Every structure is written in C-alpha cells, then in structure tokens.
Amino acid sequence: MMISKFHKFVAWNFAYNFFSSINSVLGTDSMLFMLHKTSEETRTMNMTYNYVGKDIIGQFGGLLLSYYRRKRVDKNPISSARKSVLFQQLATGTDLCLRFVGTSWFLPLAGCSNVLKNVSWIGFGAFNNQRLYNFAKNQNIGELYTIFSISNTLSSSIGMLVGTSILPFLTFHHHRWILFGTLSCFQYFCFHQMTKIHV
C-alpha cells in the first residue's frame, strides 16, 4: 500500500515537472529573444552580463527571502508548496513578458523572476522531503530519494525536449501565453493530486 502511494506521488510529481519544464523553455526563449535585441557590437558582452546578473540577483534575493521564510516552511509544507507553485508561475509569466519590454528592464525583471524561482524550490523541497520521510518506513529514504531524483531529472529532460521541439510552431506570442496558461493549470492539478496522497 505504501509503495503504491509512493509510486502515485512520483508519477504526479513527474507530470508536474514535465509541464513545468515546457513552461521553463517558453520563458527562457523569451529571455534570450530580449537579450538578442541589443546592438551587434555589445550583444555578446551584454548577454553574458545580463544573463549571469539575473542569476546573481536571483540567488542573493532567494537567499534573503528563504532566510526570512525558513521557519514557516516546516509549519505547513503543503501551504508553502502551494505558494511555491504560485511563485513559479509568476516567475515564468515574468519571463514571458520580457519579450515586450525595453532592454533596460531585462535585469530587474529577470532578477525578480529568478528570486521567485529560487524561493519556490524551498517550499517544494520542504514538501517533498516531508513526503519522502513519511514514505520511508523501512529506513530506505536513500533509495526513495534516488528514485524521486531520477524521476525529476527524466521528467525535466523530456519536458525540455518537448518544449524546444514545439517552439518553432509557436510563431505568435499569444500562442505561447495560451500554452503557458494551459500548462500552468495542468501543473496545479498535478500538485493538487500530490497533496491528496496521504501517508
């Protein structure tokens, strides 16, 4: 019974990560489109500074917000993970908006997006760790974590492959928004199914 619940949890998590990875490809494509708008002479240097800069802002901002939220995460992991789903959707939506703003807006918006992404992983981590701990009745948490990690990596890789495969067919930006909204709904449904699995 416990193994069956664990496999259901992993399956719903696989689907969540699959949809999330497709959305991530859409957001990354918009970021790269925005960076490509800079002048030819400064393009490579600006792209590097901006792309690395948004990661630095995201990591430091994520550290500060995570430190602030650290005690709340364990009190109610499901609530924290639910907020993380919202943070992740806001981050990807912000990435999609980058296509429409001036290049001077890239760093602040992409940096804020990365802050939200980094904070979202804290909530997911607490939720997933609590569930894995509860599933590990025979002290086999290492084995369960390995299965869970393999599933995450596989679903993410397949999602990115699908995402990059469909990009050429999404020639109009409103098609990307429709797909983003649809996949976001699927993500939330998968997350909701994960929370319904009681250990």
C-alpha positions in Angstrom: 0.0 0.0 0.0 2.8 2.4 0.9 4.7 1.6 -2.2 1.6 2.2 -4.3 1.2 5.6 -2.7 4.9 6.4 -3.3 4.6 5.5 -7.0 1.5 7.7 -7.3 3.3 10.5 -5.7 6.3 10.1 -8.0 4.0 9.8 -11.1 2.2 13.1 -10.2 5.5 14.8 -9.5 6.8 13.5 -12.9 3.9 15.1 -14.7 4.2 18.4 -12.7 7.9 18.6 -13.6 7.2 17.7 -17.2 4.7 20.6 -17.6 7.0 23.0 -15.6 9.9 22.2 -17.9 7.9 23.0 -21.0 6.9 26.4 -19.5 10.5 27.0 -18.5 11.6 26.6 -22.1 9.0 29.2 -23.1 10.3 31.6 -20.5 13.9 31.0 -21.4 13.2 31.6 -25.1 11.6 35.0 -24.3 14.6 35.9 -22.2 17.0 35.1 -25.0 14.8 37.0 -27.5 15.0 40.0 -25.3 18.8 39.8 -24.9 19.2 39.4 -28.7 17.6 42.9 -29.1 20.8 44.7 -28.0 23.2 46.1 -30.6 25.5 43.8 -32.6 28.8 45.3 -31.1 27.7 44.9 -27.5 25.4 41.9 -27.8 27.7 39.1 -26.6 29.0 41.1 -23.6 25.6 42.4 -22.7 24.0 39.0 -23.0 26.6 37.5 -20.7 26.4 40.2 -18.1 22.6 40.3 -18.1 22.2 36.5 -18.1 24.7 36.0 -15.3 23.4 39.1 -13.5 19.9 37.8 -13.3 21.2 34.6 -11.7 23.2 36.5 -9.1 20.2 38.7 -8.2 18.1 35.6 -8.1 20.5 33.7 -5.8 21.0 36.6 -3.3 17.4 37.6 -3.3 16.4 33.9 -2.9 18.8 33.6 0.0 17.4 36.6 1.8 13.7 35.6 1.3 14.4 32.0 2.1 16.1 33.0 5.3 13.0 35.1 6.2 10.6 32.3 5.4 12.7 29.4 6.9 10.6 28.8 10.0 7.3 29.0 8.1 8.2 26.3 5.7 8.1 23.4 8.2 5.0 24.6 9.9 2.8 23.8 6.9 4.7 22.3 4.0 1.6 21.9 1.8 0.8 25.6 2.2 4.5 26.5 1.4 4.5 24.3 -1.6 1.2 25.8 -2.8 2.8 29.3 -2.6 5.8 27.9 -4.4 3.6 26.8 -7.3 2.3 30.4 -7.5 5.8 31.8 -7.3 7.0 29.5 -10.1 4.0 30.6 -12.3 4.7 34.3 -11.6 8.4 33.8 -12.4 7.6 32.1 -15.8 5.0 34.7 -16.6 7.5 37.4 -15.9 10.0 35.7 -18.2 7.4 35.6 -21.0 6.7 39.4 -20.5 10.4 40.2 -21.2 9.8 40.0 -24.9 7.7 43.1 -24.7 9.8 45.4 -22.6 12.9 47.5 -23.3 16.4 46.0 -22.8 17.0 48.2 -19.7 14.2 46.2 -18.0 15.8 42.8 -18.5 18.0 42.7 -15.4 15.4 43.9 -12.8 12.6 41.8 -14.2 14.7 38.6 -14.9 16.3 39.1 -11.5 12.9 39.2 -9.7 11.8 36.2 -11.7 14.9 34.3 -10.5 14.2 35.3 -6.9 10.8 33.8 -7.2 12.2 30.6 -8.8 14.8 30.2 -6.0 12.3 30.7 -3.3 9.8 28.3 -4.9 12.3 25.5 -4.6 12.5 25.9 -0.8 8.7 25.3 -0.5 8.9 22.3 -2.9 11.9 20.9 -1.0 10.1 21.0 2.3 7.0 19.4 0.9 8.9 16.7 -1.0 11.3 15.9 1.9 8.4 15.6 4.4 6.6 13.2 2.0 9.7 11.1 1.3 10.4 10.9 5.0 6.9 9.6 5.6 7.2 7.1 2.8 10.5 5.7 4.2 9.0 3.4 6.8 11.8 0.8 6.3 14.6 3.4 6.7 15.1 3.3 2.9 15.0 7.1 2.4 18.2 7.0 0.3 16.5 4.6 -2.2 13.3 6.6 -2.3 15.2 9.8 -2.8 17.2 8.2 -5.6 14.0 7.1 -7.4 12.5 10.5 -6.9 15.6 12.3 -8.2 15.8 10.1 -11.3 12.1 10.8 -12.0 12.7 14.6 -11.6 15.6 14.6 -13.9 13.9 12.4 -16.5 10.7 14.4 -16.5 12.6 17.7 -16.7 14.7 16.4 -19.6 11.7 15.1 -21.5 9.8 18.4 -20.8 12.7 20.5 -22.2 12.9 18.3 -25.3 9.2 18.7 -25.9 9.4 22.4 -25.2 12.3 23.0 -27.6 10.5 20.8 -30.2 7.3 22.9 -30.2 8.9 26.3 -30.1 9.2 26.6 -34.0 5.4 26.1 -34.2 4.6 28.9 -31.7 5.2 31.8 -34.1 2.8 34.2 -32.4 3.4 35.2 -28.8 -0.2 34.9 -27.8 0.0 31.2 -28.6 2.8 30.9 -26.0 0.6 32.6 -23.4 -2.2 30.2 -24.1 0.1 27.3 -23.8 1.6 28.7 -20.6 -1.8 29.2 -19.0 -2.9 25.7 -20.0 0.3 24.0 -18.7 0.1 26.1 -15.5 -3.4 24.7 -14.9 -2.1 21.2 -15.5 0.8 21.8 -13.1 -1.6 22.9 -10.4 -3.8 19.9 -10.9 -0.8 17.6 -10.6 0.3 19.4 -7.5 -3.2 19.1 -6.0 -3.1 15.3 -6.7 0.2 15.0 -4.9 -1.3 16.7 -1.8 -4.2 14.3 -1.8 -1.9 11.3 -1.3 -1.9 10.7 2.5 0.9 8.7 4.0 
